[in-house]
Amino acid sequence: MPATGHYQCLLFFSLLLASLHLAAAMIPALAPAPAADANATAHRILARFGFPQGLLPGNVVSHTLSHDEQFEVELSEPCYTWFSDLAYFEKTIRGRIAFGRITSLSGIQVRKYFIWVDIKRVVASKDGGSLVFTAGFLTERHPASEFQDVHRCEKRAEISSSGPGGGRAGVAVA
Ligand SMILES: *[C@@H]1O[C@H](CO)[C@@H](O)[C@H](O)[C@H]1NC(C)=O
């Protein structure tokens, strides 16, 4: 084999090895994480993408993240948690995640002016200090610090509303 041919041959094999290596590196990302680690790693993944970890509650049982940014998070059960609004998490949450940007989101609803709205998109500000949530025509900015702590997720929600006296009226929602 002439010297150039030999070189091309080597180049071909190193490219082949490199792509096999890449493919192998993608496999763990596609496989669901074992349940014991899933909760903690789901929150770490949020942080890696520039989001506060408390965006997801603390009862994640599995998650997948594919190389094309699609993610799926499975909770132990659908549940409620309070941020500045009451939020409802379905058992399965899906969407696309890129750095500072979650789109095509499904599975998270927030109670706004007595109606439930689907959060479709969450975008972090450049400095990571705030998050902009989009639900239909509604857009709202919240400080990221509001989502720093991972909340426990409850089967039932106490809906509290500030009455004229500023009191909390508890209504149980199942
Ligand atoms: C899930 O992970 C978060 C963040 O690491 C942690 O705060 C929370 O307590 C964990 N929940 C459980 C049930 O272990």
The ligand as an SDF file (V2000), in Angstrom:
LIG
                    3D

 14 14  0  0  0  0  0  0  0  0999 V2000
  -34.3710   14.6970   45.7470 C   0  0  0  0  0  0  0  0  0  0  0  0
  -33.2240   15.4760   45.4340 O   0  0  0  0  0  0  0  0  0  0  0  0
  -33.2220   16.7720   45.9920 C   0  0  0  0  0  0  0  0  0  0  0  0
  -31.9910   17.5020   45.4680 C   0  0  0  0  0  0  0  0  0  0  0  0
  -30.8630   16.7330   45.4630 O   0  0  0  0  0  0  0  0  0  0  0  0
  -33.2730   16.7030   47.5100 C   0  0  0  0  0  0  0  0  0  0  0  0
  -33.3310   17.9860   48.0590 O   0  0  0  0  0  0  0  0  0  0  0  0
  -34.4970   15.8910   47.9250 C   0  0  0  0  0  0  0  0  0  0  0  0
  -34.5200   15.7460   49.3280 O   0  0  0  0  0  0  0  0  0  0  0  0
  -34.4760   14.5270   47.2660 C   0  0  0  0  0  0  0  0  0  0  0  0
  -35.6910   13.7970   47.6130 N   0  0  0  0  0  0  0  0  0  0  0  0
  -35.6630   12.5780   48.0930 C   0  0  0  0  0  0  0  0  0  0  0  0
  -36.9910   11.9400   48.3330 C   0  0  0  0  0  0  0  0  0  0  0  0
  -34.6340   11.9850   48.3190 O   0  0  0  0  0  0  0  0  0  0  0  0
  1  2  1  0
  1 10  1  0
  2  3  1  0
  3  4  1  0
  3  6  1  0
  4  5  1  0
  6  7  1  0
  6  8  1  0
  8  9  1  0
  8 10  1  0
 10 11  1  0
 11 12  1  0
 12 13  1  0
 12 14  2  0
M  END
$$$$
